[in-house]
Amino acid sequence: MEKYTTMSYQQKFPLQSVILAAGKGKRFPGEKPKVLQKVAGKTLVKHVINLAHALGVVKNVVIIGHLGEQVQQELQPEKNLSF
């Protein structure tokens, strides 16, 4: 069995994430999707993406649903995202 150091394991198997961003947000005011509501000056989905980046995630797959076009537009400048 091959022994991995943390660095060699991360190089061989880069960390990826799946972010579920498809909620309607019916209890939030306005017409924005839940993940585009702002908390502490950033959208909820941005908080999740920033945390994933801090944990070493190299690729995020974002699952979108309700008003997904707005979510894509908001996240367009982000790198390493796919929808």
N, CA, C and O atoms as a DFTB+ gen file, in Angstrom:
332 C
 N C O
     1  1       0.835      -1.177       0.000
     2  2       0.000       0.000       0.000
     3  2       0.886       1.249       0.000
     4  3       1.837       1.358       0.774
     5  1       0.550       2.174      -0.879
     6  2       1.330       3.400      -1.017
     7  2       1.025       4.341       0.152
     8  3      -0.133       4.542       0.519
     9  1       2.086       4.913       0.728
    10  2       1.923       5.833       1.845
    11  2       1.962       7.264       1.313
    12  3       2.848       7.618       0.535
    13  1       0.994       8.089       1.736
    14  2       0.907       9.466       1.270
    15  2       1.233      10.427       2.397
    16  3       0.858      10.214       3.550
    17  1       1.943      11.496       2.036
    18  2       2.032      12.634       2.939
    19  2       0.827      13.514       2.599
    20  3       0.192      13.327       1.560
    21  1       0.519      14.452       3.456
    22  2      -0.635      15.321       3.202
    23  2      -0.483      16.036       1.870
    24  3      -1.439      16.115       1.098
    25  1       0.702      16.557       1.590
    26  2       0.923      17.304       0.361
    27  2       0.785      16.409      -0.864
    28  3       0.134      16.799      -1.834
    29  1       1.370      15.242      -0.846
    30  2       1.298      14.378      -2.028
    31  2      -0.126      13.886      -2.242
    32  3      -0.548      13.717      -3.386
    33  1      -0.873      13.654      -1.174
    34  2      -2.260      13.217      -1.291
    35  2      -3.105      14.314      -1.925
    36  3      -3.929      14.034      -2.796
    37  1      -2.910      15.567      -1.494
    38  2      -3.668      16.678      -2.051
    39  2      -3.322      16.920      -3.513
    40  3      -4.180      17.330      -4.294
    41  1      -2.081      16.670      -3.886
    42  2      -1.702      16.827      -5.281
    43  2      -2.321      15.732      -6.133
    44  3      -2.755      15.988      -7.256
    45  1      -2.365      14.526      -5.613
    46  2      -2.913      13.409      -6.362
    47  2      -4.434      13.426      -6.395
    48  3      -5.040      13.037      -7.393
    49  1      -5.053      13.877      -5.304
    50  2      -6.506      13.911      -5.186
    51  2      -6.952      15.300      -4.715
    52  3      -7.241      15.480      -3.532
    53  1      -7.013      16.286      -5.624
    54  2      -7.388      17.649      -5.222
    55  2      -8.796      17.684      -4.612
    56  3      -9.701      16.989      -5.074
    57  1      -8.959      18.488      -3.587
    58  2     -10.216      18.601      -2.875
    59  2     -11.229      19.373      -3.708
    60  3     -10.924      20.441      -4.241
    61  1     -12.441      18.823      -3.816
    62  2     -13.529      19.448      -4.560
    63  2     -14.750      19.519      -3.663
    64  3     -14.851      18.786      -2.679
    65  1     -15.690      20.415      -4.010
    66  2     -16.906      20.519      -3.204
    67  2     -18.132      20.613      -4.097
    68  3     -18.050      20.984      -5.268
    69  1     -19.265      20.269      -3.512
    70  2     -20.568      20.461      -4.152
    71  2     -21.343      21.401      -3.229
    72  3     -21.534      21.113      -2.047
    73  1     -21.784      22.527      -3.788
    74  2     -22.519      23.526      -3.017
    75  2     -23.961      23.534      -3.506
    76  3     -24.229      23.783      -4.681
    77  1     -24.881      23.260      -2.595
    78  2     -26.298      23.253      -2.934
    79  2     -26.838      24.672      -2.799
    80  3     -26.924      25.210      -1.695
    81  1     -27.202      25.272      -3.931
    82  2     -27.643      26.669      -3.953
    83  2     -28.947      26.795      -4.733
    84  3     -29.047      27.610      -5.650
    85  1     -29.939      25.997      -4.376
    86  2     -31.163      25.932      -5.167
    87  2     -32.413      26.318      -4.392
    88  3     -33.519      26.104      -4.890
    89  1     -32.284      26.877      -3.194
    90  2     -33.459      27.185      -2.380
    91  2     -34.209      28.416      -2.840
    92  3     -33.622      29.353      -3.383
    93  1     -35.511      28.404      -2.618
    94  2     -36.348      29.549      -2.981
    95  2     -36.237      30.686      -1.979
    96  3     -36.305      31.852      -2.370
    97  1     -36.073      30.389      -0.730
    98  2     -35.983      31.435       0.286
    99  2     -37.313      32.102       0.536
   100  3     -37.384      33.329       0.610
   101  1     -38.364      31.324       0.667
   102  2     -39.721      31.869       0.830
   103  2     -39.876      32.719       2.092
   104  3     -40.708      33.626       2.121
   105  1     -39.100      32.445       3.117
   106  2     -39.246      33.205       4.362
   107  2     -38.402      34.479       4.372
   108  3     -38.473      35.263       5.319
   109  1     -37.609      34.688       3.330
   110  2     -36.824      35.917       3.219
   111  2     -37.642      36.964       2.475
   112  3     -38.434      36.618       1.599
   113  1     -37.462      38.247       2.812
   114  2     -38.179      39.287       2.072
   115  2     -37.592      39.476       0.675
   116  3     -36.405      39.232       0.457
   117  1     -38.422      39.909      -0.264
   118  2     -37.947      40.185      -1.614
   119  2     -38.010      38.967      -2.514
   120  3     -38.506      37.909      -2.126
   121  1     -37.501      39.136      -3.718
   122  2     -37.587      38.098      -4.746
   123  2     -36.274      37.366      -4.992
   124  3     -36.209      36.511      -5.875
   125  1     -35.232      37.679      -4.239
   126  2     -33.927      37.049      -4.446
   127  2     -33.942      35.604      -3.970
   128  3     -34.659      35.270      -3.026
   129  1     -33.151      34.738      -4.619
   130  2     -32.975      33.381      -4.095
   131  2     -32.305      33.437      -2.718
   132  3     -31.592      34.389      -2.402
   133  1     -32.540      32.424      -1.921
   134  2     -32.009      32.369      -0.558
   135  2     -30.502      32.603      -0.517
   136  3     -30.023      33.350       0.337
   137  1     -29.755      31.989      -1.410
   138  2     -28.293      32.066      -1.363
   139  2     -27.747      33.439      -1.736
   140  3     -26.566      33.715      -1.527
   141  1     -28.600      34.304      -2.288
   142  2     -28.159      35.654      -2.640
   143  2     -28.537      36.684      -1.579
   144  3     -28.287      37.875      -1.761
   145  1     -29.133      36.244      -0.480
   146  2     -29.400      37.133       0.641
   147  2     -28.070      37.481       1.307
   148  3     -27.185      36.631       1.407
   149  1     -27.929      38.711       1.756
   150  2     -26.653      39.145       2.342
   151  2     -26.655      39.028       3.864
   152  3     -27.633      39.346       4.541
   153  1     -25.525      38.562       4.364
   154  2     -25.253      38.486       5.790
   155  2     -23.838      39.024       5.973
   156  3     -22.904      38.543       5.331
   157  1     -23.678      39.999       6.827
   158  2     -22.368      40.607       7.077
   159  2     -21.719      41.113       5.783
   160  3     -20.508      41.001       5.595
   161  1     -22.555      41.673       4.895
   162  2     -22.029      42.300       3.682
   163  2     -21.722      41.377       2.517
   164  3     -21.305      41.843       1.457
   165  1     -21.923      40.063       2.693
   166  2     -21.667      39.106       1.610
   167  2     -22.865      38.188       1.461
   168  3     -23.594      37.938       2.420
   169  1     -23.062      37.687       0.246
   170  2     -24.150      36.730       0.037
   171  2     -23.837      35.424       0.760
   172  3     -22.675      35.097       1.004
   173  1     -24.888      34.685       1.099
   174  2     -24.708      33.415       1.796
   175  2     -23.812      32.470       1.004
   176  3     -22.948      31.805       1.575
   177  1     -24.016      32.411      -0.309
   178  2     -23.211      31.496      -1.127
   179  2     -21.742      31.925      -1.166
   180  3     -20.856      31.075      -1.258
   181  1     -21.475      33.235      -1.096
   182  2     -20.081      33.712      -1.064
   183  2     -19.390      33.273       0.220
   184  3     -18.210      32.923       0.205
   185  1     -20.129      33.290       1.343
   186  2     -19.565      32.804       2.605
   187  2     -19.138      31.344       2.461
   188  3     -18.064      30.958       2.923
   189  1     -19.979      30.539       1.822
   190  2     -19.671      29.112       1.646
   191  2     -18.463      28.932       0.732
   192  3     -17.582      28.126       1.029
   193  1     -18.410      29.663      -0.364
   194  2     -17.287      29.563      -1.309
   195  2     -15.983      30.008      -0.633
   196  3     -14.947      29.370      -0.818
   197  1     -16.025      31.085       0.140
   198  2     -14.824      31.550       0.839
   199  2     -14.337      30.521       1.847
   200  3     -13.131      30.307       1.974
   201  1     -15.250      29.884       2.563
   202  2     -14.870      28.848       3.517
   203  2     -14.253      27.651       2.792
   204  3     -13.242      27.105       3.234
   205  1     -14.863      27.249       1.680
   206  2     -14.312      26.131       0.910
   207  2     -12.898      26.450       0.440
   208  3     -12.010      25.601       0.511
   209  1     -12.691      27.665      -0.037
   210  2     -11.362      28.083      -0.487
   211  2     -10.358      28.026       0.675
   212  3      -9.232      27.558       0.510
   213  1     -10.781      28.505       1.842
   214  2      -9.898      28.499       3.016
   215  2      -9.527      27.074       3.430
   216  3      -8.461      26.850       4.002
   217  1     -10.400      26.119       3.143
   218  2     -10.137      24.716       3.481
   219  2      -9.309      23.991       2.422
   220  3      -8.972      22.820       2.593
   221  1      -8.979      24.683       1.326
   222  2      -8.136      24.094       0.304
   223  2      -8.868      23.481      -0.873
   224  3      -8.274      22.737      -1.654
   225  1     -10.155      23.785      -1.009
   226  2     -10.926      23.265      -2.144
   227  2     -10.431      23.935      -3.420
   228  3     -10.281      25.155      -3.467
   229  1     -10.175      23.131      -4.459
   230  2      -9.671      23.682      -5.719
   231  2     -10.751      23.804      -6.784
   232  3     -10.564      24.514      -7.772
   233  1     -11.887      23.120      -6.597
   234  2     -12.984      23.214      -7.555
   235  2     -14.302      23.082      -6.814
   236  3     -14.481      22.191      -5.983
   237  1     -15.240      24.002      -7.136
   238  2     -16.581      23.972      -6.560
   239  2     -17.589      23.710      -7.663
   240  3     -17.538      24.333      -8.724
   241  1     -18.496      22.796      -7.413
   242  2     -19.630      22.567      -8.305
   243  2     -20.847      23.119      -7.580
   244  3     -21.177      22.681      -6.478
   245  1     -21.516      24.090      -8.210
   246  2     -22.661      24.745      -7.583
   247  2     -23.939      24.209      -8.227
   248  3     -24.130      24.320      -9.438
   249  1     -24.807      23.631      -7.406
   250  2     -26.098      23.132      -7.875
   251  2     -27.090      24.273      -7.729
   252  3     -27.345      24.748      -6.622
   253  1     -27.652      24.714      -8.860
   254  2     -28.591      25.836      -8.829
   255  2     -29.977      25.357      -9.232
   256  3     -30.133      24.328      -9.890
   257  1     -30.971      26.123      -8.824
   258  2     -32.354      25.772      -9.146
   259  2     -33.148      27.038      -9.357
   260  3     -33.036      27.693     -10.393
   261  1     -33.959      27.380      -8.358
   262  2     -34.836      28.545      -8.438
   263  2     -34.030      29.805      -8.727
   264  3     -33.118      30.154      -7.977
   265  1     -34.372      30.488      -9.824
   266  2     -33.675      31.712     -10.254
   267  2     -32.162      31.505     -10.369
   268  3     -31.368      32.367      -9.995
   269  1     -31.798      30.361     -10.887
   270  2     -30.397      29.992     -11.024
   271  2     -29.576      30.943     -11.867
   272  3     -28.366      31.063     -11.674
   273  1     -30.231      31.627     -12.812
   274  2     -29.508      32.577     -13.660
   275  2     -28.940      33.713     -12.807
   276  3     -27.836      34.196     -13.060
   277  1     -29.703      34.136     -11.795
   278  2     -29.219      35.204     -10.916
   279  2     -28.005      34.737     -10.102
   280  3     -27.061      35.497      -9.885
   281  1     -28.046      33.501      -9.664
   282  2     -26.926      32.948      -8.895
   283  2     -25.688      32.877      -9.783
   284  3     -24.598      33.269      -9.368
   285  1     -25.858      32.378     -11.006
   286  2     -24.722      32.306     -11.939
   287  2     -24.150      33.681     -12.211
   288  3     -22.932      33.858     -12.231
   289  1     -25.012      34.649     -12.420
   290  2     -24.556      36.009     -12.716
   291  2     -23.772      36.584     -11.531
   292  3     -22.737      37.223     -11.720
   293  1     -24.263      36.358     -10.324
   294  2     -23.582      36.856      -9.126
   295  2     -22.205      36.219      -8.952
   296  3     -21.271      36.873      -8.489
   297  1     -22.079      34.943      -9.324
   298  2     -20.831      34.210      -9.105
   299  2     -19.918      34.195     -10.320
   300  3     -18.858      33.570     -10.275
   301  1     -20.291      34.856     -11.390
   302  2     -19.520      34.832     -12.634
   303  2     -18.041      35.158     -12.456
   304  3     -17.199      34.482     -13.046
   305  1     -17.693      36.187     -11.651
   306  2     -16.258      36.497     -11.529
   307  2     -15.442      35.451     -10.763
   308  3     -14.213      35.477     -10.813
   309  1     -16.103      34.540     -10.060
   310  2     -15.397      33.519      -9.275
   311  2     -14.682      32.518     -10.183
   312  3     -15.184      32.149     -11.244
   313  1     -13.516      32.094      -9.746
   314  2     -12.761      31.081     -10.486
   315  2     -13.057      29.711      -9.913
   316  3     -13.550      29.601      -8.790
   317  1     -12.769      28.684     -10.656
   318  2     -12.894      27.291     -10.206
   319  2     -14.316      26.912      -9.813
   320  3     -14.525      26.137      -8.879
   321  1     -15.300      27.467     -10.535
   322  2     -16.704      27.129     -10.312
   323  2     -17.280      26.512     -11.571
   324  3     -16.935      26.900     -12.687
   325  1     -18.156      25.552     -11.373
   326  2     -18.976      25.079     -12.490
   327  2     -20.378      24.888     -11.966
   328  3     -20.589      24.694     -10.769
   329  1     -21.347      24.946     -12.883
   330  2     -22.749      24.876     -12.493
   331  2     -23.401      23.650     -13.095
   332  3     -24.591      23.415     -12.880
